[in-house]
Amino acid sequence: LASMIAYIVSEQLKVEPVYDALLAQDLKRGQPRVWADRDPLLFEFVVQEGSEMDGKLIREIPLPERCLFVTITRQGDDLLPTGETRIHRGDHITAIVTGAEAGEAVNKLLPLSRV
């Protein structure tokens, strides 16, 4: 409704529609720079039986810097992990890593979940 009223008013006043003007202004400013190597990297992995992670508390696992476990899906239930959460085989862990070395951090973390 608001956009229709704005359009009708701009037609009556013979001025550029406000939303078109805002869009043009945004496009003039340009897009922000996005550094691919610094974007957060979200990934999921499954913990295998007998891996270094299996049976450990999160605080006992040598996580790479700037890495955080976001959720753990265990037997269909989603858990919000803390340092006191124990990891079990079959857990589906969603983690996020940030920083220029995000890909390298993932490569260090995944072997801990595998045998």
matplotlib code that plots the C-alpha trace (Angstrom):
import matplotlib.pyplot as plt

x = [0.0, 2.8, 4.6, 1.4, 0.7, 4.4, 4.0, 0.7, 2.1, 5.2, 3.0, 0.9, 3.9, 5.7, 8.8, 10.9, 9.3, 11.0, 11.9, 13.5, 15.5, 16.7, 17.7, 19.6, 21.4, 22.4, 23.7, 25.8, 27.4, 28.6, 28.7, 30.8, 33.9, 33.6, 36.8, 36.3, 39.1, 37.7, 34.0, 32.8, 32.8, 29.9, 30.3, 29.0, 30.7, 29.9, 32.0, 33.2, 33.5, 37.0, 38.0, 39.9, 36.7, 34.6, 33.8, 35.5, 34.1, 34.3, 36.7, 39.1, 39.2, 42.1, 39.8, 41.5, 41.5, 38.3, 36.3, 33.0, 30.6, 27.2, 24.9, 25.1, 22.4, 22.2, 19.6, 17.4, 17.6, 19.5, 21.7, 23.3, 26.9, 29.0, 32.5, 30.9, 29.1, 30.4, 30.8, 29.6, 30.1, 27.3, 27.0, 26.4, 28.3, 27.7, 30.7, 31.8, 35.3, 36.3, 39.5, 41.9, 42.9, 39.3, 40.0, 43.2, 41.3, 38.7, 41.5, 42.9, 39.5, 38.0, 40.7, 39.9, 36.4, 37.6, 39.5]
y = [0.0, 2.4, 1.9, 2.4, 5.7, 6.8, 6.1, 8.0, 11.0, 11.0, 10.9, 13.8, 15.9, 14.9, 13.8, 10.6, 7.9, 7.7, 4.0, 4.5, 7.4, 5.4, 2.5, 4.9, 6.4, 2.9, 1.9, 5.1, 4.2, 0.9, -2.4, -3.1, -5.0, -8.7, -10.5, -14.2, -15.3, -13.4, -14.5, -16.8, -20.4, -22.6, -26.4, -29.6, -32.9, -36.2, -37.6, -41.1, -43.8, -44.0, -40.6, -38.1, -36.2, -39.2, -39.1, -35.8, -32.6, -29.7, -27.9, -30.8, -30.7, -28.6, -26.4, -24.1, -20.4, -18.6, -21.8, -22.3, -25.3, -23.8, -26.8, -30.6, -32.8, -36.0, -38.7, -36.0, -33.5, -30.2, -29.2, -25.9, -26.9, -25.5, -26.4, -29.0, -30.8, -34.3, -35.3, -38.7, -40.8, -40.0, -36.4, -34.0, -30.9, -27.5, -25.3, -21.8, -20.6, -17.1, -15.3, -15.5, -19.1, -20.5, -23.2, -24.2, -24.4, -26.7, -28.9, -29.2, -29.8, -32.5, -35.1, -34.9, -36.3, -39.2, -42.4]
z = [0.0, 0.9, -2.3, -4.3, -2.5, -3.0, -6.7, -7.0, -5.2, -7.4, -10.5, -9.2, -8.3, -11.5, -9.6, -9.7, -7.5, -4.1, -4.4, -7.8, -6.4, -3.5, -5.7, -8.0, -5.1, -3.7, -7.1, -7.4, -4.1, -5.4, -3.7, -0.6, -1.2, -0.3, 0.5, -0.3, 1.9, 4.9, 4.6, 7.3, 6.1, 7.4, 7.0, 8.3, 9.1, 10.8, 13.7, 13.0, 15.7, 17.1, 15.8, 18.0, 18.6, 19.6, 23.3, 24.1, 25.5, 23.0, 25.3, 25.0, 21.2, 19.7, 17.6, 15.1, 15.9, 15.0, 14.9, 16.6, 16.7, 16.0, 16.3, 16.8, 15.4, 17.4, 16.5, 15.0, 17.8, 17.5, 20.4, 21.1, 22.0, 24.9, 26.0, 28.3, 25.4, 24.8, 21.1, 20.1, 17.0, 14.4, 15.6, 12.7, 13.6, 11.9, 12.5, 11.4, 10.7, 9.9, 8.8, 5.9, 6.8, 7.0, 4.4, 6.2, 9.5, 8.0, 6.7, 10.2, 11.8, 9.6, 10.2, 13.9, 13.1, 11.0, 11.7]

ax = plt.figure().add_subplot(projection="3d")
ax.plot(x, y, z, "-o")
ax.set_aspect("equal")
plt.show()
